[in-house]
Amino acid sequence: MTDTHRVTLGPIGRLGLASARHRRGVAVAWIAIIVGFGIFAPRVETTLSGAGWEASGSESVATRIILGKAFNGRSSYALQVVVHDASATPTDPTFAETIRRISTLLRADARVSAVFAPSTAAGISRDGHTAIVTAGAAGDPTAMVQAADDLKRPLTETAGPGQTVALTGDPGMWSDFNVANRNAMMKSELVSWPITLAILVLAFGAFVAASLPLLLTIAGLVAAAGSLAIASQSSEISIWAMNFALMFALALGIDYALFIVNRFRGALFGSNLDPHDAVARTMDTAGKAVLFSGATVLISLSAVLLVPSPAFRSMALGIMITVVFILAATLTLLPAVLGKLGPAVDRGALPWAHSGEHRSPAFARWAELLWRHPVFFGTAALAVLLALSIPVFGLRTGMPSIKVVPDTAGSRVGYDAVSTAFGPGAPGALQIVTPRSTLARTQTILGSDTGLAATTPLLFDESGNTALIEAIPTGGPSEASTGATIERLRDALPPEALVGGAAAENHDLERALSQSTPIVLGTVMLLGFLLLLVALQAPLIAAVGVLTNLLAVGGAFGVARLVFQDGYGSSLLGFEPQGFLDAWGPVFFFAMIFAISMDYTVFLLAAAKEHWDRTGDARDAMVGGLAHSGRVIFAAAGVMVAVFLTFSLSGPLPPKEMGVILGVAVLLDAFLIRLVLMPVALRLLGRHAWALPQRLRRLLPRITFGH
């Protein structure tokens, strides 16, 4: 490489060349990062919380705060211990002794503010065989979930002969969910890693090259896990942040390594460059596309921060941290490793591997076929996508019910016992806090509401000026009738009266999500378009790239409606349908699907733009772009679909939703949109696809993907 040639390198090319030349320094820096964050990484599963599913600033959260201060923590995050004895009642010595042991155990925990024994007025069923001991929350939701982790087994062991003791309520449910989720993640990892490696070996055609995506994944994941563990010491981080971080680390590590290594092998073996020159050329072209792809992913996920919920914001931040580390490793660590390996990158090559073939003859032939018959293939792909999207119009959403935890989990056992003994609405009792001045009116309204089955006796705070009434809805916590009752009560009750409780918190979060979803979707699409516009310098094809993402989203959610709402395939996947999709799915999965789709869009269109800039020929741009990126998109999508589907086969319901929706989305996006519809669009638009109005030309920075 001549000095003049080096001067023409862009900043990413220069960074890659510097990383290859100073690989020891890069290696030391990354070892320090991995070891430094790796010390904290093992703690991530125990420090992250299932809590945070709330709408910040909502009426239900305000109610919980009041209950925590004025009523000894008798809020939605109080611990509820259910005792059931089919042959005894609390007046019997054995039953009373069990309640005493439970109370003693709870009082000994600093996270419990007070213990409320059951009475005939509240907490003991009509038949007397079921009782609820309530422990007030002295800590925040995360602390109470951790308290449930520590207490649920000792509490179960307090049961006497013929008795069942189970910890339930929100802390118990999230504690059980975390355990089931952690086990599911471990099973999925054990299954997915060998599958991933096998597909990568087939994709790269060499064992050494196939290991490089795993190197990026491990480096990014360890650093991200350590970062999340550290961050959880000062703020509430949802355990879902780690789940999604794991999936994105694997997905992006594979995507980026495939794109970079494929181009490096083409430069090294196909152009006969030395390793450092091959790294420089690779990073100056493919590296630039990876940078834009990573920026697109970050921008897409940043829109989720608009949702006013700690769980959503922490999940988005967790993924974004992972993306930053994966991107940094791709732009520094990977070039250093490739510069060191040189020709050894092909060590362990399979007989059919052709290292110098950066351009895929198979995908070149496919592109030529699409060029000759664009209408036929485009119409067929569009018909499939639209057919799969039709069920979306009947999609219903709701907040996760108790069905997200296994049948045998203590929280579900307790939930079922409470529902049977006290009515289906008892696990989602509403908590109404009202000043004494409006108490009489509040009681009258509660007594006449047909959506309530019963109310508990009044409780007053120490001053006697504020009252608490617990009202049991006629329907279950996740039923639409309960949400309607909450809305009706808020409209009818005096403004000073607040309606809270676990069911109300779920309802408020669902409302916040429905209000935030259009804003998030619009923001994601607008920011994605602007970034593609800057990267491609072509507004028309940038708009097509963004709009076609909606087809993948529609198809994925159409399948999700059939599976998770209507129950098709539920026995195969091993879950009990809730009758709806979890309400957080549309907004969060849209951002994730959009981010992954834009990943492939950038790879395809950057390669096409590279050919257009060099030749100015629309056919060469379409055929050459697909020939140079098709194999990478195909292989990366194959790995991701396999990985996502492994998550759908194990564990509680939310990971199954995640696995199916993301797996179907990637399948549709890669194989029908990026490898069919987008090339067809390039064919039909011709030169207009790359047109740039003069006004925009003056505003946009000059960016090219050619070397």
N, C-alpha and C positions, 0 to 999 in steps of 0.2 A: 504493500500500500504506500503510495507516494505521499509526500507532505501535502501536496495540493489536494489530494483525495481526502486526506484526513481533515483538512480545513473545512471541506464541504459536509462533513458529518454534522448532524443535528445534535442537540443536547442529549437525547436518549442514546444515540449512537456513541457519543463521547463517553457517557456514563458506562455503557456496556464495555467499551474498550478499556476504560480505566479499571473496571472491575476485573476484567480478564488479566490485565497486566499486574494488578496488585491483589491477586487472589488470596494471598496469605493474610493480608490485612482484612479483606472482606470476610474470610473464613473466621478469623479471630473475633471480629465484630459480631458475626452471627452466632458463634458459639457463646459469646458473652450474653447476647440477647436471649438465646434459648435456655442457657443455664440460669440466668437471672430471673426470667419469668417462670422457668420450669420449676423453681423452688416452690412457687405459689400455686402452680397449675393443679397439683393433686387435691388442693383444698376446694376447688371450684364447685364440685358436686355437693359439698356440705355447706358452703357459704351462700350459694344462690338460693333463691326463694321461689315458691310457687305463688306467692302473694303478688300484690300490685295490680290485680285486675279490678280496677276502680276508675271512675271518672273524676279526675281531680276537680275540686271545687263544687261537686254536686251536692244536692240536698242530703243524700244518703251518707256521704262521707262526713258532712257537717254533723249529722245525727250521731254517727259513730264517735266522733270527737267529744261531743257532749256526754254521751254515755260513758266514755272512758274516764272523764273527769268527775262527773256528778253522780254516777251510779256504779262506782267500783268496777269499771271495765266490763259491764254487762252488755257488751256490744256484739256485732256480728263475728268478731274474732275471739269471743269467749270460748273456752273449751267446754264441750258438752259430753258428759260420760253417761252412757245409757246402760242401765242394769235391767236384765230381764230374767225372771224366774217363773216358769210355768206352774209351779206348785206352791209358791210362797208370795207374801206381800211384805211391804216395808214394816209392818207391825210384827212380823216373825223375826226371831233372834238372828237367824242365819242371814236374812236379807238385810236387816239393820246393821249387822256386823260388816257386811260387804260395803255398805254405804259409808260406814265409819272408816274403814280402811282406805277407801277412795278419797274421802275428805282429808284424811291425814296426809296421804301422798301428795295431794294437790297443794295443801297449805305449805308443805315443805319446799315448794318451788318458788323462787323469787319472782318468776314471771307471772305468778298468779296473785291478783290483788285481793280477792276474797272468794270464799266458797259458799255457794247457795244450795242448801240442802233441799231436796224435794219435799213438797207438802201436798195435802189433798186439794188445796186451792190451785196449785200450779206445780207441775213436775211429776205427778203420779197419775197413771192412767185410770180410767173408770173401773177396770177390772182389778186394779191394784197390782198387776204382775209386771209392770214396766215403770221404771222411775228414771228421772234425769237429774244428775248432779251437775251444776254449772259452776265453772271457775272463771272469775272475771279476768280480763286481759290487762296485765300491768305493763305490757310491752307493745311495740308496733306489730303490724301483721307479720312481718318477717320473723320477729322474735317468737310470736305465738306459734307459727308453723314449726320453728325449731323446738319449741316446748313440746309440741305434739310428737315430734320425732323422738324426743327423749322419754316421754311419759306413756306413750301408747302401749308398749309392751308391759311395763310394770303395772299399769292399770288393768290390762287384760288378766294378769296373774292374780289380781285380787278376787277374782270370781270364785265363789264357793261351789260345792257339788250341785250340778244341775243348773247352774247360772251362766249367763253370758254377760260379759262386760266389754263394751266397745266405745272407743273415743270417736266422736263424730263432730259435725259442725265444719265450718270452713277450714280451720287449722288442721283438723284431722283429715279432711278430704285432700287438701293440698299436700300434706305429708305423705299420704298413701299414693297420691299421684306421682310425687317426686320419686318415690321408691320404684313404682312400676315403670315410670319413664326412664329412670336410670338403667334398670335391668333391660328394658327394650333397646335402649341405645347401645348397650354393650353387646347384646345379641346381634343387632343390626350391623355393628362394626365388625364383629367376628365373621359374619356372612359376607359383608360387602367388600372388605379388603381383599380377600382372595379373588373374588369376581372381578374387582377393579383391576388387580394386577394382571389377571388373565386377559382381559379385554385390552389393556394397555400394551401387553406383549404382542398381541395380534395387530394392534394399531401401529405400533412403532416398528415391529418386526425385529426387535433386538431387546435383550433383557436389561442391559445397562440403560439404554434410552428410556425404557419403560419405567425404571425406578425413579427417574427425575421428577415426575409429577408428585410422587409420594414424598420426595424430599421437601418440595415446596409445601405440601399439605401439612407435614409434621412440623416444619419450622413455623408456619403461620398459625397452626392450631395451638401449639404449646405456648407461643407468645401471646395469643389471644386469650387462652384460658388463664394464664397468669395475670394478664391485665384485668380480666373480669373478676378474678378472686381479690385482687388489690382494690378495685373499684367498689366491690361489695362491702368493704369495711366502712365506707363513708356514705353510700347510697344504696337504695334497694335495687337489686338486679334480679330479673326473672330468670328462672332456670331455663326457660325457653331461649334465652340469649345464647346459652351454650349449645343447645340442640341445633339451632339454626347456624351458629358459628361452625359447628362440625360439618354440616352439610355444605355450607358455602366454601369452607376451606378445601374440602375435597373437590367440589365442582369447579371452583376457579383455579385451584392448583393444577387440575387436569387440563382445563381449557387453555390456560396460559402456557403451560409447559408443552402441550401438543403443538401449539402455534409456533412457539419460539424454536423448539427442538427440530420440528419439521423443516422450518426455514433454514436453521443452522446446518442441518445435514445436506440440504440442497446446495448451500453456499460452499460448504467444505468439500463435498465430494463431486457435486455437479459443476461447480465453477473452479475447482482446484485452488481455492484460497487457503492460506495458512490459517490455523485456528483463531488467532487474534483478529485477522482480517475478516474471517467468517463471522465471528462474534459481532464485530463492528457493523458489518452490513446487515446482519440479522436484527440487531437492536435498532438500527436506524430505520428499518422498515416495519418488521413485525413488532418490535418493541414499542414503537410509536402507537400502533394499533392497540396493543395491550394496555398502554397508558390511557388511551381514550376509552377503552372498554371498562377499565377499572373506575375511571371517573364517572362513567355512565351509571355503573352499579351503585356507586356512592351517592350520586345525585338522586337516583330512584329511591333508595332506602331513606335518604334524608327527609323525604316528604312524609314518611311515617311519623316523624317527630311532631307533626302537626296534630296527631291524635292525643287528646288530653288524658293520657293514662300512663302511669309509671311503668307498667308491664310492657306496653308497646314501645315506649321510648327506650327502655333498657334493651329490648330485643333488637331494635334497629341499631342502637349504638354498638351492641355486641357484634352484630354482623359487620358493621362498618369498620370496627377495629380489626376484625379478621381480614377484611378486604385490604385494608391498608398494609397489614403485615404480608399478606400474600403478594400484593403488588410490589412492595419493597423487595421481597425475596426474588421475585421474577426479574426485576430490573437490576439487581446487584448480585445476589447469590448464584442464580442460574447462569449468568454470563461467566462468572468466575469458575464455576464447575465445568462449563462447556469449554472454556479456554484451557483448562487443565486436561480435560479428557481428550480433546481433539479427535483423532480417528478412533480412539477407544470408545467413543460414544456408541459405536456399532458392535461392540463386543457382545458375543452371544447372539449374533444375528441369525434369524431364521432363513431357510434356504430361498424363500421367495421374496425376501426383502430387497428393495432397490434404493440404496441410500441417496443417490444423486437425483432422484425423481421428486423434485419439489412440486412439479406439475403432475397431477394425476391423470393418466390417459383415460381411465374409466369415467371420471367426472367430466373430462373434456368431451367425451362421446355423449354423455348425458346432456351436457350443455348444448351441444350441437342439435340433439334431438329436440330439446325444448325450443331452440331457436327456429326449427322448421315447423313445429306444431305447438305454438304457444297457447292458442285458444283451447285446444283439446285438453292439454294437461292443466292449464290454469283453471278451466271450468271444473274439471274433475276434482282438483284439490279444494277449490272453493266450495263445491257442493258438499264434500265430506265435512269440512269445517263448519259450514252453516248448519248442517244436519245435527252435528254434535252440540251446537250452541243453542238449538231450539229449547231444550229443557230448562235453560237458565231462566226463562220467563215464569216458571213455576217454582223457583228456588225460594225456600223459606230459611230464615236464620234465627238463632236463639243462643242464649248464653249456655255454656257447658253445664250439663246436668250431672247427677251422681253417677251416671253411666260411663263417665270418663275414667272411673277407677274399676278395678276388677271386682267380681262378685264376692270374692272371699276377703276383700280388704275390710278392716275394722270400721272405717268410716261408712262404708256402704251397708255393712251389717247393722250398725247403729241407726243409720238413716231409715232402713227398711223397718226396724223395730219401732222407731218413732212414728213413721207413717201408719203402720198397722194399729198402734195403740192410741194415737192422738188424732189421726186423720191425715190425708195426703198433703195438706198445707202446713202441717206442724213443723217440718224441717225448714220451711221458709217463712217462719213467723215474721210479721211486720212489726217494727218498733216505732211507736208514735210518741214523740216527746212534745209536751205542751205546757205552757205556763198555767198556773192555777186559775188565772183570770178567764181563760178560754176552755177550761176543763169540761164544764158542763156541756157546752156546745159540741166539743169534740166527742164526748161520750155518746151524745144523741146521734150524731152522724155515723159513728162507728156501729152503734146498735141497729141502725136502720139499713146498713149497706148489705145488699144480698150477696156480695162477693166474699163476705167474711163468715166463717163458721162459728167462731167464738172469740172472746177476749179474756185476757187474764186479769186478776185483781190489780188494782192500782199500786204503784210504787212511787214514793216521793224521795227527792234528794234530801240532804241534811237540812237545808234551809226550809224545806216544805213548800217552796215556791214553784218547783218544776216537777211534773208528773210523767211517769213512763207507763204506757199501756202496750202490751203485746197483743196483736190481733192475728188470728190464724185464718188464712185464706181458705176458700173452699177447694181451690185447685193446687197442684204441685208448684214448686218454686220456678220451674222452667216453662209452665203452661202460659199460653197467651192470656188466659182469663185473669191470671195473677197480675200481669202487667197492666191490664185494663183496670183492675181494681186499684192498683197503686195510682194510676193517673186520675181516676175518678175521685179517690180520697183527697189527693192534693188539690184538685179543683174545688172540692166541697168544704174541706177543713179550713179553719181560720188561718190566715197567713202566718201566725206565730207558731202553729203546729207543724212539726217536721216529721216526715215519714222516712224511716230507714230500715235497717235489717239487711241480711244477706240477699234476699230476693230483690229488695229495692236497689241494692248496690249493683246487682247484675242488670237490672232493668235500666238504671241510669247509664251504665257503661254501654249497653246495647244502643240506647238513644244517642249517646255521644258518638258511637261508631257510625251509626246511620247518618248523622249530621256531618261527620268528618270525611266519610267515604268519597263523596263527589269532589271535595276540595283536594284530597290526597290524589285521587285519580287524575284530576285536571292538572295538578302541579307536576306529577310524575311525567305525564305526557308532554307538557309544555317544556319542562327542563330537558327531557330526553330529546325532543325535537331541536332545541337550541344547541345542545352539544353535538348532535349529528350534523347540524347545519355548519357549525364551526369546523368539524372534522372533515366533512365531505365537500364543503363549499358548493352544495347543490340542494336548494330548498325543496324541489319536487320529490326527489328520491328520499330525502330525509323525512318528509312527511309520510311517504308510502311506508318507509321502514317503521315509523311509529304506529301508524294506523293498522298495519297488518298484525302488530302485537295483540290487538284487541281480539283477533280471530283465535289466537292460541288461548287467551284468557277465557273467551266465551266457550270454546270447546272443552277446556279443562273443568270449568264450573258446571257445564252441562252434564258431564260425566259424574261430577261430584254430587249433583242433585240426584241422579239415578241411583248412585251407590249409597250415599249417606243419609239422604232424606227418604227415598223410596225403598232402600234396603236391598237392591239388586247386588248379589255377590257378597252380602254380609256374612253368610255362613262360611263362605270360602275364606274371607279375610278374618273371620273370628271376632265379630263385634255385634253389639246390639244396637240397632238404629235408634237415634233420638227423635226421628221425624223432622229433623232440620239440620242444617249445617251450622257449625259454631260461628257465632256472629263476628268473631274477629277474622274469620277466613277471607272474606272478600277484600277487605282493605289491605291486609298484610300479605296475602298470597298474590294479590295483584302486583304489589310493589316487587315481590320476589320474582314472579314470572316475567314481569317487564324487564327487570334487571338482567335475568338470564337471557331473555330474548334479544335484548340490546347487545349482549355479549356476542351472539352469533351474527347479528346484523352488522356490527362493526367489523368482524372478521371478514365477512363476505364482501361488504361494500368497500372496505379499505383496499382489499385485493383488486376489486373491480376499478376503483378510482386510480390505483397504481397503473393499471393498464390503460385507462382512459387518458391519464396525464401523459403517458409515454407515446401513445399512438393517435389519440383523438378519434378512435374507431369504436362505435357502439357495440359492434359484434365482438370485437376483441375484448372489450371491457367486460361484457357479460360472460363469454365463454372462458376467457382467461381468469376472471375473478372466481368463477365456480371451479375451474380446474385447479386453481391454487389454494382454495379454501375448503372445498367440498369434503375432502378426506378428513380434514381436521374437525369440521363441524359434525360429520357423520360419526367419527370415533368418539369425540367428546360427548356428544348426545347419547351415544350408546352406553357409555360408562355411567353418565348421570341417570339415565332411565333405570339402569340396573340397580344403582345405589339407592335411588328414591324408592323403588319398589320393594327393596329389602326392608325399608322403614315401615312400609304398609303392611308387612306380614307379621309384625310382632308388637307387643306392648299395648298401651291404652289407646283410646279412640283418637285423640288429637294427632299423635304421630302418624296414624293411619291416614287421616285426612291430608296431612302434609305430604306423605309419600305418594298417595294416589294423585292428588291435584298437581303437584310439581312434576311427577313422573309423566302424567298424561300431557301436561303443558309442554314439557321439553320434547316429548315424542312428536307432538303436532307441530311445534314451532320449527324444530330442526328439519324434519323429514317432509313436511308439506308446505311450510312457509318459506324457510330459507333456501331449501334445495329445489323448490318448485315455483311457488308464487312470486318470490322476489326476483329470481332470474327471468320469469315470464314478464314481470313488470318492467325490468330493464329492456327486455326485447321489444315490448309494445311502446314504451316511451322513447326508445332510441336516443338520439342526441339530446332530446329535451330533458332526459333524466339528469344530465350533468350541467344544464344551463344555469348560469349565475347572473342575475340582473346587475347592471353596472353600479347601482346604488349600494347593493349589498357587497359587491366586490370591494368598494372603498371602505366599508365598515369592518369587514371580517379580516382577521389575521391570515396571512398566507401560509397554508399548511399543505404539504404533499406527503404521500406515502411511498413514493419511489425513491430509489437510492441514487 
